[in-house]
Amino acid sequence: MEEQKQTQKPQTNNRRLVLFPAPLQGHINPMLQLASILHSQGFSVTVIHTHFNSPAKSRHPHFTFLPISDRLSPAEASTEDVVSLLTLLNSNCAAPFRDALGGLLADGPIACLITDTGWHFSQSVADGFGIPRIVLRTTSVSSFLAFAALPMLREKGYLLKQDGPIACLITDAIWHFSQSVADGFGTLRIVLRTSSVSSFLVYAAFSTLQEMGDLPKQVLCI
């Protein structure tokens, strides 16, 4: 196993949480904001992260940071195809993440694992270690519901695979999807399935939606 260096602050109790953000800026920041909220409630926080687009550790001295290998080549790391990048990262990071989490467990119990919804492989890792997994969806509830509808729309023929962008007329609004998103429906299905079997889902939404009963009880709005 690759030697892993930790930047850490001593942990004083067993209220340990492990967070695993996706290495995209719009995903890292919400995860670290959630980590700060949890830390203020007395939890100790370890952030496992890829070398690719790693978080700014100096801004969060109260967290433990544990990097893992992502095995990305310079060309792969510079791609603008987000779907392909996340698919590759899920393949490359599964073993290093499992090793890192196992090493942390050797030091003591972990209350739960919190991962970005894009890390679909982490559900099987959490199940293997017997750790609850909470999924953080860094976009709104409405966007997640829209993505959840895409496979059904594709099956019914509303989204046709083409060489260029896909234009679909839905309730008088035109949605444009890149070819990579069209090709990534398999990954989308996996993400939706692994999110649905997690212990909890955290979304960005108005708390009023939850009070009205429009969201499942295992969904937390922040």
C-alpha positions as CSV (number, residue, x, y, z in Angstrom):
1,M,0.0,0.0,0.0
2,E,1.3,3.4,-0.9
3,E,2.7,5.3,2.1
4,Q,0.1,7.9,3.2
5,K,1.0,11.1,5.0
6,Q,-1.5,12.7,7.4
7,T,-1.9,16.3,8.3
8,Q,-3.7,16.1,11.6
9,K,-4.7,17.5,15.0
10,P,-4.9,15.0,17.9
11,Q,-8.3,13.5,18.4
12,T,-9.7,13.4,21.9
13,N,-12.7,11.2,21.7
14,N,-14.4,8.5,19.7
15,R,-16.9,10.8,17.9
16,R,-14.9,10.3,14.7
17,L,-16.2,11.0,11.3
18,V,-14.6,10.4,8.0
19,L,-15.5,12.6,5.0
20,F,-14.7,11.9,1.4
21,P,-15.4,14.9,-1.0
22,A,-15.3,14.5,-4.8
23,P,-12.3,16.5,-6.1
24,L,-14.4,19.2,-7.8
25,Q,-14.5,22.7,-6.3
26,G,-18.2,22.8,-6.2
27,H,-18.2,19.6,-4.3
28,I,-15.2,20.2,-2.0
29,N,-16.5,23.5,-0.5
30,P,-19.9,22.2,0.6
31,M,-18.3,19.1,2.2
32,L,-15.8,21.2,4.2
33,Q,-18.7,23.5,5.3
34,L,-20.6,20.4,6.5
35,A,-17.4,19.2,8.3
36,S,-17.1,22.6,10.1
37,I,-20.7,22.3,11.3
38,L,-20.0,18.8,12.6
39,H,-16.7,19.8,14.2
40,S,-18.5,22.6,16.0
41,Q,-20.8,20.0,17.5
42,G,-17.8,18.1,19.0
43,F,-17.0,15.6,16.3
44,S,-13.5,14.9,15.2
45,V,-13.2,15.0,11.4
46,T,-10.8,13.2,9.0
47,V,-11.0,14.1,5.4
48,I,-9.8,11.5,2.9
49,H,-9.0,13.2,-0.4
50,T,-7.4,12.5,-3.8
51,H,-4.1,14.1,-4.8
52,F,-5.9,15.6,-7.7
53,N,-7.4,19.0,-6.8
54,S,-6.7,18.4,-3.1
55,P,-8.4,20.7,-0.5
56,A,-6.5,23.6,1.1
57,K,-5.3,22.0,4.3
58,S,-3.9,25.2,5.8
59,R,-7.4,26.7,5.9
60,H,-8.7,23.9,8.1
61,P,-6.1,23.1,10.8
62,H,-8.8,21.5,13.0
63,F,-9.3,18.6,10.5
64,T,-7.1,15.5,9.8
65,F,-6.3,15.2,6.1
66,L,-5.4,11.9,4.5
67,P,-4.5,11.8,0.8
68,I,-4.9,8.7,-1.3
69,S,-3.6,7.9,-4.8
70,D,-5.9,8.6,-7.7
71,R,-3.6,7.3,-10.4
72,L,-4.6,10.0,-12.9
73,S,-2.3,10.9,-15.7
74,P,-1.8,14.6,-16.6
75,A,-4.0,14.1,-19.6
76,E,-6.8,12.5,-17.6
77,A,-6.6,15.1,-14.9
78,S,-7.0,17.9,-17.5
79,T,-10.1,16.5,-19.1
80,E,-13.3,18.6,-19.3
81,D,-15.4,15.5,-19.4
82,V,-16.7,15.4,-15.8
83,V,-18.6,12.1,-16.3
84,S,-15.6,10.3,-17.6
85,L,-13.4,11.8,-14.9
86,L,-15.7,10.6,-12.1
87,T,-16.0,7.2,-13.7
88,L,-12.3,6.8,-13.8
89,L,-11.8,8.1,-10.3
90,N,-14.3,5.6,-8.9
91,S,-12.3,2.8,-10.5
92,N,-8.9,4.1,-9.5
93,C,-9.7,5.1,-5.9
94,A,-11.6,2.1,-4.7
95,A,-8.6,0.1,-3.4
96,P,-6.6,3.1,-2.0
97,F,-9.8,4.4,-0.2
98,R,-10.5,0.9,1.3
99,D,-6.9,0.7,2.6
100,A,-7.1,4.2,4.0
101,L,-10.4,3.6,5.8
102,G,-9.1,0.3,7.1
103,G,-6.1,2.0,8.6
104,L,-8.2,4.6,10.3
105,L,-10.4,1.8,11.8
106,A,-7.3,0.2,13.2
107,D,-6.9,3.3,15.4
108,G,-10.4,3.2,16.8
109,P,-14.1,3.1,15.8
110,I,-15.6,5.5,13.3
111,A,-19.1,6.8,13.8
112,C,-19.9,7.1,10.1
113,L,-18.6,7.8,6.7
114,I,-19.8,10.8,4.8
115,T,-19.1,10.8,1.0
116,D,-20.1,12.8,-2.0
117,T,-22.9,11.2,-4.0
118,G,-20.4,10.8,-6.9
119,W,-18.3,8.2,-5.0
120,H,-20.7,5.4,-5.6
121,F,-18.1,2.7,-4.9
122,S,-17.9,3.9,-1.2
123,Q,-21.2,2.2,-0.4
124,S,-19.8,-1.3,-0.8
125,V,-16.7,-0.2,1.2
126,A,-18.8,1.1,4.0
127,D,-20.9,-2.1,4.0
128,G,-17.8,-4.2,4.1
129,F,-16.6,-2.4,7.2
130,G,-20.0,-2.2,8.8
131,I,-19.9,1.6,8.9
132,P,-23.0,3.7,8.2
133,R,-22.7,5.9,5.1
134,I,-24.2,9.3,4.7
135,V,-24.4,10.8,1.2
136,L,-23.9,14.5,0.6
137,R,-25.6,15.8,-2.5
138,T,-24.0,19.2,-3.1
139,T,-26.7,20.4,-5.5
140,S,-30.4,21.0,-4.8
141,V,-33.1,18.5,-4.3
142,S,-34.7,19.5,-7.6
143,S,-31.6,18.8,-9.5
144,F,-31.3,15.3,-8.0
145,L,-34.9,14.6,-8.8
146,A,-34.3,15.7,-12.4
147,F,-31.3,13.4,-12.7
148,A,-33.3,10.6,-11.2
149,A,-35.9,11.1,-14.1
150,L,-33.3,10.9,-16.9
151,P,-33.0,7.1,-17.2
152,M,-36.8,6.9,-17.5
153,L,-36.9,9.6,-20.1
154,R,-34.1,7.8,-22.0
155,E,-36.0,4.5,-21.9
156,K,-39.2,6.1,-23.2
157,G,-37.2,7.7,-26.1
158,Y,-37.5,11.3,-25.1
159,L,-33.7,11.6,-25.0
160,L,-32.1,10.4,-28.3
161,K,-28.4,9.6,-28.6
162,Q,-26.8,11.8,-31.2
163,D,-23.4,12.9,-32.3
164,G,-23.9,16.5,-31.0
165,P,-25.8,18.0,-28.1
166,I,-29.1,16.6,-27.2
167,A,-32.1,18.9,-27.2
168,C,-35.2,17.7,-25.4
169,L,-38.4,19.6,-25.2
170,I,-39.9,19.1,-21.7
171,T,-42.8,21.3,-20.5
172,D,-41.8,24.1,-22.9
173,A,-38.1,24.1,-21.6
174,I,-35.2,22.9,-23.8
175,W,-32.6,20.9,-21.9
176,H,-29.2,20.5,-23.5
177,F,-27.1,17.5,-22.5
178,S,-23.6,16.8,-23.7
179,Q,-22.7,13.5,-25.4
180,S,-20.7,12.5,-22.3
181,V,-23.8,12.8,-20.1
182,A,-25.8,10.7,-22.6
183,D,-23.1,8.0,-22.5
184,G,-23.0,8.2,-18.7
185,F,-26.4,6.9,-17.9
186,G,-24.9,3.7,-16.6
187,T,-22.9,5.7,-14.0
188,L,-26.0,7.8,-13.2
189,R,-28.0,4.6,-12.4
190,I,-25.3,3.4,-10.1
191,V,-25.1,6.8,-8.3
192,L,-28.9,6.8,-7.8
193,R,-28.9,3.2,-6.5
194,T,-26.1,3.6,-4.1
195,S,-27.5,6.9,-2.8
196,S,-30.9,5.4,-2.2
197,V,-29.5,2.6,0.0
198,S,-27.3,4.8,2.1
199,S,-28.1,5.5,5.7
200,F,-29.0,9.2,5.2
201,L,-29.1,11.8,2.4
202,V,-28.0,15.4,2.9
203,Y,-29.3,18.0,0.4
204,A,-29.2,21.7,-0.1
205,A,-32.8,22.7,0.3
206,F,-35.3,24.7,2.2
207,S,-36.2,23.2,5.6
208,T,-39.8,24.1,4.8
209,L,-39.9,21.2,2.3
210,Q,-39.1,18.7,5.0
211,E,-41.6,20.3,7.4
212,M,-44.3,19.9,4.7
213,G,-43.5,16.2,4.4
214,D,-42.4,16.5,0.8
215,L,-39.1,14.7,1.5
216,P,-38.3,11.3,3.0
217,K,-37.4,11.3,6.7
218,Q,-33.9,10.1,6.0
219,V,-33.2,13.3,4.0
220,L,-31.6,16.3,5.9
221,C,-31.9,19.8,4.4
222,I,-29.1,22.2,5.0
